[in-house]
Amino acid sequence: MNDKLHRYGALAARLALAAIFIVSGWGKLAGPEGTAAYIAAKDLPAPMLLAILAGVAELAGGLALAAGLFTRQAALGLALFLVPTTIFFHNPIGLEAAAAQMQQVQALKNVAILGGLLALATLGAGLLSVDARRSGRRAAGRPGARALEQQALET
């Protein structure tokens, strides 16, 4: 594997995934009324509380991904957050054609994001991360990560 891709690939993936959560979370916290109204329209309880909790989860999870801090946990948390979000807010069933198509696109976008989050949860933060620094190794991840890193560099 290309040395630079190996070094910078996980960082780029983390930043790309983090961007949508940081922007969305900040927006929800800066003005939760719109999100709360959308939640209320779905007949869910405590819409303002849920809007604020969603904003906190997205912002905190996104910042953790960007920094590579508790990356596996943040990625799993955001992945779990996406499941009900997709089911409740991007479900195309019963909608008119144009609205159904738009929600289907949003649902598939969430599935793609979910895939990226699961990859980070599985593979870890990568070399350029707080997790790697905290572990005292250049390769973050499960035991044997150094051997896997070396094997990846040789292929």
DSSP file (Angstrom, degrees, kcal/mol; ACC not computed):
  #  RESIDUE AA STRUCTURE BP1 BP2  ACC     N-H-->O    O-->H-N    N-H-->O    O-->H-N    TCO  KAPPA ALPHA  PHI   PSI    X-CA   Y-CA   Z-CA
    1    1 A M              0   0    0      0, 0.0     2,-0.1     0, 0.0   154,-0.0   0.000 360.0 360.0 360.0 146.1    0.0    0.0    0.0
    2    2 A N     >  -     0   0    0      1,-0.1     4,-2.6   153,-0.1     5,-0.2  -0.388 360.0-135.9 -60.0 129.3    1.2    3.5   -0.7
    3    3 A D  H  > S+     0   0    0      1,-0.2     4,-2.3     2,-0.2     5,-0.2   0.898 103.4  46.8 -55.0 -46.1    2.9    5.0    2.4
    4    4 A K  H  > S+     0   0    0      2,-0.2     4,-3.0     1,-0.2     5,-0.3   0.891 111.5  50.5 -68.4 -39.1    1.1    8.3    2.1
    5    5 A L  H  > S+     0   0    0      1,-0.2     4,-2.5     2,-0.2     5,-0.3   0.920 112.0  48.6 -62.9 -42.5   -2.3    6.8    1.6
    6    6 A H  H  < S+     0   0    0     -4,-2.6     4,-0.5     1,-0.2   121,-0.4   0.912 116.4  42.9 -62.7 -42.0   -1.7    4.6    4.6
    7    7 A R  H  < S+     0   0    0     -4,-2.3   121,-0.5    -5,-0.2     4,-0.3   0.913 128.9  24.6 -71.1 -43.8   -0.6    7.6    6.7
    8    8 A Y  H  X S+     0   0    0     -4,-3.0     4,-2.5    -5,-0.2     5,-0.2   0.579 100.0  83.9-103.5 -11.4   -3.2   10.1    5.6
    9    9 A G  H  X S+     0   0    0     -4,-2.5     4,-2.5    -5,-0.3     5,-0.2   0.920  93.7  45.0 -61.8 -47.6   -6.2    7.9    4.5
   10   10 A A  H  > S+     0   0    0     -4,-0.5     4,-2.7    -5,-0.3    -1,-0.2   0.883 112.9  52.5 -65.7 -37.3   -7.7    7.4    7.9
   11   11 A L  H  > S+     0   0    0     -4,-0.3     4,-2.6     2,-0.2     5,-0.2   0.942 110.9  46.7 -61.7 -47.1   -7.3   11.0    8.7
   12   12 A A  H  X S+     0   0    0     -4,-2.5     4,-2.4     1,-0.2    -2,-0.2   0.904 113.1  49.5 -62.0 -41.6   -9.1   12.0    5.5
   13   13 A A  H  X S+     0   0    0     -4,-2.5     4,-2.4    -5,-0.2     5,-0.2   0.925 111.5  48.7 -63.8 -44.6  -11.9    9.5    6.1
   14   14 A R  H  X S+     0   0    0     -4,-2.7     4,-2.8     1,-0.2    -2,-0.2   0.927 113.2  46.8 -61.6 -45.1  -12.4   10.8    9.7
   15   15 A L  H  X S+     0   0    0     -4,-2.6     4,-1.9     2,-0.2    -1,-0.2   0.892 111.8  50.8 -66.2 -39.4  -12.5   14.4    8.6
   16   16 A A  H  X S+     0   0    0     -4,-2.4     4,-0.7    -5,-0.2    -1,-0.2   0.927 116.0  41.2 -63.9 -44.4  -14.9   13.7    5.8
   17   17 A L  H  X S+     0   0    0     -4,-2.4     4,-0.9     1,-0.2     3,-0.3   0.884 113.4  53.9 -70.1 -38.2  -17.3   11.8    8.1
   18   18 A A  H  X S+     0   0    0     -4,-2.8     4,-2.8    -5,-0.2     3,-0.3   0.848  95.1  70.1 -65.2 -34.2  -16.9   14.3   10.9
   19   19 A A  H  X S+     0   0    0     -4,-1.9     4,-2.5     1,-0.2     5,-0.3   0.898  97.8  47.2 -54.9 -48.6  -17.8   17.3    8.7
   20   20 A I  H  X S+     0   0    0     -4,-0.7     4,-2.0    -3,-0.3    -1,-0.2   0.870 115.3  46.1 -64.8 -35.4  -21.5   16.4    8.3
   21   21 A F  H  X S+     0   0    0     -4,-0.9     4,-2.7    -3,-0.3     5,-0.3   0.890 112.8  48.7 -75.0 -39.2  -21.9   15.7   12.0
   22   22 A I  H  X S+     0   0    0     -4,-2.8     4,-2.5     2,-0.2     5,-0.2   0.947 115.8  43.3 -64.7 -47.9  -20.1   18.8   13.2
   23   23 A V  H  X S+     0   0    0     -4,-2.5     4,-2.2    -5,-0.3    -2,-0.2   0.932 118.3  44.5 -64.0 -46.2  -22.1   21.1   10.8
   24   24 A S  H  X S+     0   0    0     -4,-2.0     4,-2.3    -5,-0.3    -2,-0.2   0.916 114.9  47.9 -65.5 -43.7  -25.4   19.4   11.6
   25   25 A G  H  X S+     0   0    0     -4,-2.7     4,-2.2     2,-0.2     5,-0.2   0.925 112.0  48.8 -64.0 -44.6  -24.8   19.3   15.4
   26   26 A W  H  X S+     0   0    0     -4,-2.5     4,-2.5    -5,-0.3    -1,-0.2   0.914 111.3  51.0 -61.0 -43.0  -23.8   22.9   15.5
   27   27 A G  H  X S+     0   0    0     -4,-2.2     4,-1.7    -5,-0.2    -1,-0.2   0.899 109.8  49.3 -62.3 -41.7  -26.8   23.9   13.5
   28   28 A K  H  < S+     0   0    0     -4,-2.3    -1,-0.2     1,-0.2    -2,-0.2   0.895 114.7  44.5 -65.4 -39.6  -29.2   22.0   15.8
   29   29 A L  H  < S+     0   0    0     -4,-2.2    -2,-0.2     1,-0.2    -1,-0.2   0.841 111.8  52.3 -75.1 -32.8  -27.7   23.6   18.9
   30   30 A A  H  < S+     0   0    0     -4,-2.5    -1,-0.2     1,-0.3    -2,-0.2   0.827 134.4   6.4 -71.4 -31.5  -27.6   27.1   17.4
   31   31 A G    >X  +     0   0    0     -4,-1.7     3,-0.7    -5,-0.2     4,-0.5  -0.534  67.9 168.1-151.4  77.7  -31.3   26.9   16.5
   32   32 A P  H 3>  +     0   0    0      0, 0.0     4,-2.9     0, 0.0     5,-0.2   0.597  60.3  87.2 -73.0  -9.2  -33.0   23.8   17.8
   33   33 A E  H 3> S+     0   0    0      1,-0.2     4,-2.4     2,-0.2     5,-0.2   0.902  87.8  48.4 -60.1 -44.0  -36.5   25.1   17.0
   34   34 A G  H <> S+     0   0    0     -3,-0.7     4,-2.0     2,-0.2    -1,-0.2   0.920 114.7  44.9 -63.3 -44.8  -36.6   23.8   13.4
   35   35 A T  H  X S+     0   0    0     -4,-0.5     4,-2.5     1,-0.2    -1,-0.2   0.903 112.1  52.8 -65.8 -40.5  -35.3   20.3   14.4
   36   36 A A  H  X S+     0   0    0     -4,-2.9     4,-2.6     1,-0.2    -2,-0.2   0.894 108.6  50.5 -62.1 -39.7  -37.8   20.2   17.3
   37   37 A A  H  X S+     0   0    0     -4,-2.4     4,-2.1    -5,-0.2    -1,-0.2   0.900 110.5  49.3 -64.8 -40.2  -40.7   21.1   15.0
   38   38 A Y  H  X S+     0   0    0     -4,-2.0     4,-0.7     2,-0.2    -2,-0.2   0.898 112.2  48.1 -65.3 -40.5  -39.6   18.3   12.6
   39   39 A I  H ><>S+     0   0    0     -4,-2.5     5,-1.6     1,-0.2     3,-0.9   0.909 111.0  50.9 -65.1 -42.6  -39.4   15.8   15.5
   40   40 A A  H ><5S+     0   0    0     -4,-2.6     3,-2.0     1,-0.3    -2,-0.2   0.864 102.8  60.1 -63.2 -36.0  -42.8   17.0   16.8
   41   41 A A  H 3<5S+     0   0    0     -4,-2.1    -1,-0.3     1,-0.3    -2,-0.2   0.730 101.6  54.4 -64.9 -21.0  -44.2   16.4   13.3
   42   42 A K  T <<5S-     0   0    0     -3,-0.9    -1,-0.3    -4,-0.7    -2,-0.2   0.308 116.7-117.6 -92.9   7.8  -43.2   12.8   13.6
   43   43 A D  T < 5 +     0   0    0     -3,-2.0    -3,-0.2     1,-0.2    -2,-0.1   0.802  62.2 150.6  60.8  33.2  -45.2   12.5   16.9
   44   44 A L      < -     0   0    0     -5,-1.6    -1,-0.2     1,-0.1    -2,-0.1  -0.688  47.6-106.0 -91.3 150.6  -42.1   11.8   18.9
   45   45 A P  S    S+     0   0    0      0, 0.0     5,-0.2     0, 0.0    -1,-0.1  -0.310  90.4  11.6 -75.6 158.9  -42.1   12.9   22.6
   46   46 A A     >  -     0   0    0      1,-0.1     4,-2.7     3,-0.1     5,-0.2   0.886  69.1-177.5  46.7  59.5  -40.1   15.8   24.0
   47   47 A P  H  > S+     0   0    0      0, 0.0     4,-2.3     0, 0.0     5,-0.2   0.865  76.8  48.8 -59.8 -39.9  -39.1   17.3   20.7
   48   48 A M  H  > S+     0   0    0      2,-0.2     4,-2.3     1,-0.2     5,-0.2   0.927 113.4  47.5 -67.0 -42.7  -36.9   20.1   22.1
   49   49 A L  H  > S+     0   0    0      1,-0.2     4,-2.8     2,-0.2     5,-0.2   0.930 113.3  48.2 -61.7 -45.8  -35.0   17.8   24.4
   50   50 A L  H  X S+     0   0    0     -4,-2.7     4,-2.5     1,-0.2    -1,-0.2   0.877 110.2  52.4 -63.4 -37.6  -34.5   15.3   21.5
   51   51 A A  H  X S+     0   0    0     -4,-2.3     4,-2.2    -5,-0.2    -1,-0.2   0.925 112.4  44.5 -63.8 -44.4  -33.3   18.1   19.2
   52   52 A I  H  X S+     0   0    0     -4,-2.3     4,-2.5     2,-0.2    -2,-0.2   0.916 113.8  49.7 -67.6 -42.7  -30.8   19.3   21.8
   53   53 A L  H  X S+     0   0    0     -4,-2.8     4,-2.7     2,-0.2    -2,-0.2   0.901 110.8  50.3 -62.4 -40.2  -29.6   15.7   22.5
   54   54 A A  H  X S+     0   0    0     -4,-2.5     4,-2.7    -5,-0.2     5,-0.2   0.921 110.8  49.6 -62.8 -43.2  -29.2   15.1   18.8
   55   55 A G  H  X S+     0   0    0     -4,-2.2     4,-2.7     2,-0.2     5,-0.2   0.915 112.4  46.7 -61.4 -43.9  -27.2   18.3   18.4
   56   56 A V  H  X S+     0   0    0     -4,-2.5     4,-2.9     2,-0.2     5,-0.4   0.928 113.4  49.0 -63.9 -45.4  -24.9   17.3   21.3
   57   57 A A  H  X S+     0   0    0     -4,-2.7     4,-2.4    -5,-0.2     5,-0.3   0.926 114.9  44.3 -61.4 -45.2  -24.5   13.8   20.0
   58   58 A E  H  X S+     0   0    0     -4,-2.7     4,-2.6    -5,-0.2     5,-0.2   0.937 117.4  43.7 -66.5 -46.3  -23.6   15.0   16.5
   59   59 A L  H  X S+     0   0    0     -4,-2.7     4,-2.6    -5,-0.2     5,-0.2   0.950 118.4  42.9 -65.9 -48.8  -21.3   17.7   17.5
   60   60 A A  H  X S+     0   0    0     -4,-2.9     4,-2.3    -5,-0.2    -2,-0.2   0.931 117.5  46.5 -64.2 -45.2  -19.5   15.7   20.2
   61   61 A G  H  X S+     0   0    0     -4,-2.4     4,-2.4    -5,-0.4    -1,-0.2   0.907 113.2  49.3 -63.4 -41.7  -19.2   12.6   18.0
   62   62 A G  H  X S+     0   0    0     -4,-2.6     4,-2.6    -5,-0.3    -2,-0.2   0.914 111.6  47.9 -64.3 -43.6  -18.1   14.7   15.0
   63   63 A L  H  X S+     0   0    0     -4,-2.6     4,-2.2     2,-0.2    -1,-0.2   0.891 111.0  51.8 -64.7 -38.8  -15.4   16.5   17.0
   64   64 A A  H  X>S+     0   0    0     -4,-2.3     5,-2.5    -5,-0.2     4,-1.5   0.920 111.1  47.7 -63.7 -43.1  -14.2   13.1   18.4
   65   65 A L  H  <5S+     0   0    0     -4,-2.4     3,-0.2     3,-0.2    -2,-0.2   0.938 110.5  51.9 -61.3 -46.1  -13.9   11.7   14.9
   66   66 A A  H  <5S+     0   0    0     -4,-2.6    -2,-0.2     1,-0.2    -1,-0.2   0.903 116.3  39.6 -58.5 -42.3  -12.1   14.7   13.6
   67   67 A A  H  <5S-     0   0    0     -4,-2.2    63,-1.9    -5,-0.2    -1,-0.2   0.697 107.1-124.1 -79.1 -19.3   -9.5   14.5   16.4
   68   68 A G  T  <5 +     0   0    0     -4,-1.5    63,-2.8     1,-0.3     2,-0.5   0.882  59.7 149.8  72.6  38.2   -9.3   10.7   16.4
   69   69 A L  S   <S-     0   0    0     -5,-2.5    -1,-0.3     1,-0.2     5,-0.2  -0.930  75.7 -15.1-110.6 120.8  -10.2   10.7   20.1
   70   70 A F  S  > S+     0   0    0     -2,-0.5     4,-3.0    -3,-0.1     5,-0.2   0.922  87.6 169.7  50.6  45.7  -12.1    7.6   21.2
   71   71 A T  H  >  +     0   0    0     -3,-0.3     4,-2.9     1,-0.2     5,-0.2   0.889  65.7  49.8 -59.8 -46.4  -12.7    7.0   17.5
   72   72 A R  H  > S+     0   0    0      1,-0.2     4,-2.3     2,-0.2    -1,-0.2   0.930 115.1  44.1 -60.7 -45.1  -14.1    3.5   17.8
   73   73 A Q  H  > S+     0   0    0      2,-0.2     4,-2.7     1,-0.2    -2,-0.2   0.920 114.9  48.5 -66.7 -43.7  -16.6    4.5   20.4
   74   74 A A  H  X S+     0   0    0     -4,-3.0     4,-2.6     2,-0.2     5,-0.2   0.914 112.2  49.3 -62.7 -42.7  -17.6    7.8   18.6
   75   75 A A  H  X S+     0   0    0     -4,-2.9     4,-2.2    -5,-0.2    -1,-0.2   0.914 113.2  46.3 -64.4 -42.7  -18.0    5.9   15.3
   76   76 A L  H  X S+     0   0    0     -4,-2.3     4,-2.5    -5,-0.2    -2,-0.2   0.907 112.6  50.8 -66.0 -40.6  -20.2    3.2   17.0
   77   77 A G  H  X S+     0   0    0     -4,-2.7     4,-2.0     2,-0.2    -2,-0.2   0.926 112.8  44.9 -61.9 -45.5  -22.2    5.9   18.8
   78   78 A L  H  X S+     0   0    0     -4,-2.6     4,-1.9     2,-0.2    -1,-0.2   0.870 111.2  54.1 -67.5 -35.8  -22.9    7.9   15.6
   79   79 A A  H  X S+     0   0    0     -4,-2.2     4,-1.0    -5,-0.2    -2,-0.2   0.927 110.0  46.8 -62.7 -43.8  -23.7    4.7   13.8
   80   80 A L  H  < S+     0   0    0     -4,-2.5     3,-0.4     1,-0.2    -2,-0.2   0.871 109.8  54.6 -64.8 -36.5  -26.3    3.8   16.4
   81   81 A F  H  X S+     0   0    0     -4,-2.0     4,-1.5     1,-0.2    -1,-0.2   0.863 103.7  56.6 -62.1 -37.4  -27.6    7.4   16.2
   82   82 A L  H  X S+     0   0    0     -4,-1.9     4,-2.7     1,-0.2     5,-0.2   0.780  94.5  67.7 -68.7 -27.1  -28.1    7.0   12.4
   83   83 A V  H  X S+     0   0    0     -4,-1.0     4,-2.3    -3,-0.4    -1,-0.2   0.979 108.8  31.8 -62.9 -59.4  -30.4    3.9   12.7
   84   84 A P  H  > S+     0   0    0      0, 0.0     4,-3.1     0, 0.0     5,-0.4   0.873 117.4  58.6 -66.9 -32.3  -33.4    5.6   14.3
   85   85 A T  H  X S+     0   0    0     -4,-1.5     4,-2.2     1,-0.2     5,-0.4   0.936 110.3  42.6 -58.0 -45.8  -32.7    8.8   12.5
   86   86 A T  H  X S+     0   0    0     -4,-2.7     4,-1.5     3,-0.2    -1,-0.2   0.917 116.5  47.4 -67.3 -43.7  -32.9    7.0    9.2
   87   87 A I  H  < S+     0   0    0     -4,-2.3     4,-0.2    -5,-0.2    -2,-0.2   0.931 121.7  33.3 -65.2 -46.5  -36.0    5.0   10.2
   88   88 A F  H  < S+     0   0    0     -4,-3.1    -2,-0.2    -5,-0.2    -3,-0.2   0.852 131.4  26.4 -80.6 -35.3  -38.0    7.9   11.6
   89   89 A F  H  < S+     0   0    0     -4,-2.2    -3,-0.2    -5,-0.4    -2,-0.2   0.598 125.3  38.0-111.5 -12.2  -36.9   10.8    9.4
   90   90 A H  S  < S+     0   0    0     -4,-1.5    17,-0.3    -5,-0.4    -1,-0.1  -0.005  74.1 131.9-129.2  30.6  -35.8    9.4    6.1
   91   91 A N        -     0   0    0     -4,-0.2    13,-0.1     1,-0.1    12,-0.1  -0.755  37.5-165.8 -86.4 116.4  -38.4    6.6    5.5
   92   92 A P    >   +     0   0    0      0, 0.0     3,-1.7     0, 0.0    -1,-0.1   0.573  48.1 119.9 -80.3  -7.5  -39.8    6.8    2.0
   93   93 A I  T 3  S+     0   0    0      1,-0.3     3,-0.1     7,-0.1    -2,-0.1  -0.366  81.7   8.2 -64.8 129.1  -42.7    4.5    2.6
   94   94 A G  T 3  S+     0   0    0      1,-0.3    -1,-0.3    -2,-0.1     2,-0.2   0.465  99.4 122.5  84.4   3.0  -46.1    6.1    2.1
   95   95 A L    <   -     0   0    0     -3,-1.7    -1,-0.3     1,-0.1     6,-0.0  -0.584  69.9 -94.9 -94.8 159.1  -44.8    9.4    0.6
   96   96 A E     >  -     0   0    0     -2,-0.2     4,-3.4    -3,-0.1     5,-0.3  -0.258  49.8 -94.5 -64.2 161.5  -45.6   10.9   -2.8
   97   97 A A  H  > S+     0   0    0      1,-0.2     4,-2.4     2,-0.2     5,-0.2   0.866 121.6  41.3 -51.4 -52.8  -43.2   10.0   -5.6
   98   98 A A  H  > S+     0   0    0      2,-0.2     4,-2.2     1,-0.2    -1,-0.2   0.921 119.2  45.2 -66.2 -43.7  -40.9   13.1   -5.4
   99   99 A A  H  > S+     0   0    0      2,-0.2     4,-2.4     1,-0.2    -2,-0.2   0.895 113.1  51.3 -66.2 -39.6  -40.8   13.1   -1.6
  100  100 A A  H  X S+     0   0    0     -4,-3.4     4,-2.3     2,-0.2    -2,-0.2   0.908 109.6  49.9 -63.8 -41.5  -40.2    9.4   -1.5
  101  101 A Q  H  X S+     0   0    0     -4,-2.4     4,-2.1    -5,-0.3    -2,-0.2   0.913 110.9  49.5 -63.5 -42.3  -37.3    9.6   -3.9
  102  102 A M  H  X S+     0   0    0     -4,-2.2     4,-2.1     1,-0.2    -2,-0.2   0.918 113.0  46.3 -63.2 -43.8  -35.7   12.4   -1.9
  103  103 A Q  H  X S+     0   0    0     -4,-2.4     4,-2.7     2,-0.2    -1,-0.2   0.841 109.0  55.6 -69.4 -32.2  -36.1   10.4    1.4
  104  104 A Q  H  X S+     0   0    0     -4,-2.3     4,-2.6     2,-0.2    -1,-0.2   0.915 108.1  48.8 -64.3 -41.3  -34.7    7.3   -0.3
  105  105 A V  H  X S+     0   0    0     -4,-2.1     4,-2.3     2,-0.2    -2,-0.2   0.924 112.4  48.4 -61.9 -44.3  -31.6    9.3   -1.3
  106  106 A Q  H  X S+     0   0    0     -4,-2.1     4,-2.1     2,-0.2    -2,-0.2   0.897 111.4  49.9 -63.6 -40.2  -31.3   10.6    2.3
  107  107 A A  H  X S+     0   0    0     -4,-2.7     4,-2.0   -17,-0.3    -2,-0.2   0.919 111.8  47.5 -64.2 -43.4  -31.7    7.0    3.6
  108  108 A L  H  X S+     0   0    0     -4,-2.6     4,-2.3     2,-0.2    -2,-0.2   0.863 108.8  55.0 -67.0 -34.8  -29.0    5.7    1.3
  109  109 A K  H  X S+     0   0    0     -4,-2.3     4,-2.5     2,-0.2    -1,-0.2   0.921 108.5  48.8 -60.3 -43.8  -26.7    8.6    2.2
  110  110 A N  H  X S+     0   0    0     -4,-2.1     4,-2.7     1,-0.2    -2,-0.2   0.879 108.6  52.9 -65.2 -36.6  -27.1    7.5    5.8
  111  111 A V  H  X S+     0   0    0     -4,-2.0     4,-2.1     2,-0.2    -1,-0.2   0.906 110.0  48.8 -63.8 -40.5  -26.4    3.9    4.9
  112  112 A A  H  X S+     0   0    0     -4,-2.3     4,-1.9     2,-0.2    -2,-0.2   0.923 112.3  47.5 -64.3 -44.0  -23.1    5.1    3.2
  113  113 A I  H  X S+     0   0    0     -4,-2.5     4,-2.6     1,-0.2    -2,-0.2   0.912 109.0  55.3 -61.8 -42.0  -22.2    7.1    6.2
  114  114 A L  H  X S+     0   0    0     -4,-2.7     4,-2.6     1,-0.2    -1,-0.2   0.898 105.3  53.1 -57.2 -41.9  -23.0    4.1    8.4
  115  115 A G  H  X S+     0   0    0     -4,-2.1     4,-2.0     2,-0.2    -1,-0.2   0.912 109.6  47.6 -60.6 -43.8  -20.5    2.1    6.3
  116  116 A G  H  X S+     0   0    0     -4,-1.9     4,-2.2     2,-0.2    -2,-0.2   0.900 112.0  50.0 -63.8 -40.8  -17.8    4.6    6.8
  117  117 A L  H  X S+     0   0    0     -4,-2.6     4,-2.6     1,-0.2    -2,-0.2   0.902 109.8  50.3 -65.2 -40.7  -18.5    4.7   10.6
  118  118 A L  H  X S+     0   0    0     -4,-2.6     4,-2.0     2,-0.2    -1,-0.2   0.865 108.2  53.8 -66.3 -34.5  -18.4    1.0   10.8
  119  119 A A  H  X S+     0   0    0     -4,-2.0     4,-3.2     2,-0.2     5,-0.3   0.932 111.1  45.4 -63.4 -44.5  -15.1    0.9    9.0
  120  120 A L  H  X S+     0   0    0     -4,-2.2     4,-2.5     1,-0.2    -2,-0.2   0.902 111.9  51.8 -64.8 -39.6  -13.6    3.4   11.5
  121  121 A A  H  < S+     0   0    0     -4,-2.6    -1,-0.2     1,-0.2    -2,-0.2   0.863 117.7  39.6 -63.6 -34.4  -15.1    1.4   14.4
  122  122 A T  H  < S+     0   0    0     -4,-2.0    -2,-0.2    -5,-0.2    -1,-0.2   0.914 126.8  30.7 -79.9 -45.8  -13.4   -1.7   13.0
  123  123 A L  H  < S-     0   0    0     -4,-3.2     3,-0.3     1,-0.2    -3,-0.2   0.664 102.5-133.7 -94.0 -18.8  -10.1   -0.4   11.8
  124  124 A G     <  -     0   0    0     -4,-2.5    -1,-0.2    -5,-0.3    -2,-0.1  -0.318  37.6 -53.8  92.0-177.2   -9.5    2.4   14.3
  125  125 A A  S    S-     0   0    0      1,-0.2     3,-0.2   -57,-0.1  -111,-0.2   0.713  74.4-133.0 -75.6 -25.0   -8.4    6.0   14.0
  126  126 A G        -     0   0    0     -3,-0.3     6,-0.3    14,-0.2    -1,-0.2  -0.437  39.4 -51.0  95.2-175.2   -5.2    5.5   12.1
  127  127 A L  S    S+     0   0    0   -121,-0.4     2,-1.2     1,-0.2    -1,-0.2   0.845 124.2  57.9 -71.2 -37.6   -1.7    6.8   12.5
  128  128 A L  S    S+     0   0    0   -121,-0.5     2,-0.3    -3,-0.2    -1,-0.2  -0.662  87.9 100.3 -99.6  80.3   -2.5   10.5   12.8
  129  129 A S  S  > S-     0   0    0     -2,-1.2     4,-1.7    -3,-0.2   -61,-0.2  -0.983  80.0-114.9-155.5 159.7   -4.9   10.6   15.7
  130  130 A V  H  > S+     0   0    0    -63,-1.9     4,-3.2    -2,-0.3     5,-0.2   0.876 116.3  60.3 -64.6 -37.9   -5.1   11.3   19.4
  131  131 A D  H  > S+     0   0    0    -63,-2.8     4,-1.9     1,-0.2    -1,-0.2   0.918 104.9  47.7 -56.8 -44.2   -5.9    7.7   19.9
  132  132 A A  H  >>S+     0   0    0     -6,-0.3     5,-1.2     2,-0.2     4,-0.6   0.904 113.9  47.1 -64.6 -41.3   -2.5    6.7   18.4
  133  133 A R  H ><5S+     0   0    0     -4,-1.7     3,-0.9     1,-0.2    -2,-0.2   0.918 111.9  50.7 -65.2 -43.1   -0.7    9.2   20.5
  134  134 A R  H 3<5S+     0   0    0     -4,-3.2    -1,-0.2     1,-0.3    -2,-0.2   0.841 106.9  54.2 -64.8 -33.4   -2.6    8.1   23.7
  135  135 A S  H 3<5S-     0   0    0     -4,-1.9    -1,-0.3    -5,-0.2    -2,-0.2   0.640 107.5-124.8 -78.5 -11.7   -1.8    4.5   23.1
  136  136 A G  T <<5S+     0   0    0     -3,-0.9     2,-0.3    -4,-0.6    -3,-0.2   0.586  79.5  98.5  79.5   8.4    2.0    5.2   22.8
  137  137 A R  S   <S-     0   0    0     -5,-1.2    -1,-0.3     1,-0.1    -2,-0.2  -0.845  76.1-131.9-122.0 160.4    2.1    3.5   19.4
  138  138 A R  S    S+     0   0    0     -2,-0.3     2,-0.6     1,-0.1    -6,-0.1   0.685  97.8  62.4 -82.1 -20.0    2.1    5.0   15.9
  139  139 A A  S    S-     0   0    0     -7,-0.1     2,-0.3    -8,-0.1     7,-0.2  -0.931  76.5-154.9-109.5 117.9   -0.6    2.5   14.9
  140  140 A A        +     0   0    0     -2,-0.6     2,-0.3   -14,-0.2   -14,-0.2  -0.624  48.8  58.0 -86.0 148.0   -3.9    2.7   16.8
  141  141 A G  S    S-     0   0    0     -2,-0.3     4,-0.1   -10,-0.1     3,-0.1  -0.905  83.7 -12.7 137.6-161.9   -6.1   -0.3   17.1
  142  142 A R  S >  S-     0   0    0     -2,-0.3     3,-1.4     1,-0.2   -19,-0.0  -0.185  84.3 -70.5 -73.2 165.4   -6.3   -3.9   18.3
  143  143 A P  T 3  S+     0   0    0      0, 0.0    -1,-0.2     0, 0.0     0, 0.0  -0.278 123.5  35.2 -54.9 140.0   -3.2   -5.9   19.3
  144  144 A G  T 3> S+     0   0    0     -3,-0.1     4,-2.3     3,-0.0     5,-0.2   0.496  75.1 129.2  91.4   4.6   -1.1   -6.8   16.3
  145  145 A A  H <>  +     0   0    0     -3,-1.4     4,-2.9     1,-0.2     5,-0.2   0.861  69.5  57.3 -61.9 -34.6   -1.8   -3.5   14.6
  146  146 A R  H  > S+     0   0    0      2,-0.2     4,-2.4     1,-0.2    -1,-0.2   0.922 108.5  46.0 -61.9 -44.0    1.9   -3.0   14.0
  147  147 A A  H  > S+     0   0    0      2,-0.2     4,-2.5     1,-0.2    -2,-0.2   0.898 113.6  48.9 -66.0 -40.4    2.1   -6.3   12.1
  148  148 A L  H  X S+     0   0    0     -4,-2.3     4,-2.4     2,-0.2    -2,-0.2   0.893 110.5  51.5 -65.5 -38.9   -1.0   -5.4   10.1
  149  149 A E  H  X S+     0   0    0     -4,-2.9     4,-2.1     2,-0.2    -2,-0.2   0.935 111.4  46.9 -61.7 -46.3    0.4   -2.0    9.3
  150  150 A Q  H  X S+     0   0    0     -4,-2.4     4,-1.5     1,-0.2    -2,-0.2   0.912 111.9  50.6 -62.5 -43.0    3.7   -3.5    8.1
  151  151 A Q  H  X S+     0   0    0     -4,-2.5     4,-0.9     1,-0.2    -1,-0.2   0.901 109.8  50.8 -61.7 -41.6    1.8   -6.1    6.0
  152  152 A A  H  < S+     0   0    0     -4,-2.4     3,-0.5     1,-0.2    -1,-0.2   0.875 108.4  52.2 -64.7 -37.5   -0.3   -3.3    4.5
  153  153 A L  H  < S+     0   0    0     -4,-2.1    -1,-0.2     1,-0.2    -2,-0.2   0.809 107.0  53.5 -68.3 -28.7    2.8   -1.4    3.6
  154  154 A E  H  <        0   0    0     -4,-1.5    -1,-0.2     1,-0.2    -2,-0.2   0.682 360.0 360.0 -80.9 -17.2    4.4   -4.4    1.9
  155  155 A T     <        0   0    0     -4,-0.9    -1,-0.2    -3,-0.5    -2,-0.2   0.452 360.0 360.0 -92.4 360.0    1.4   -5.0   -0.4
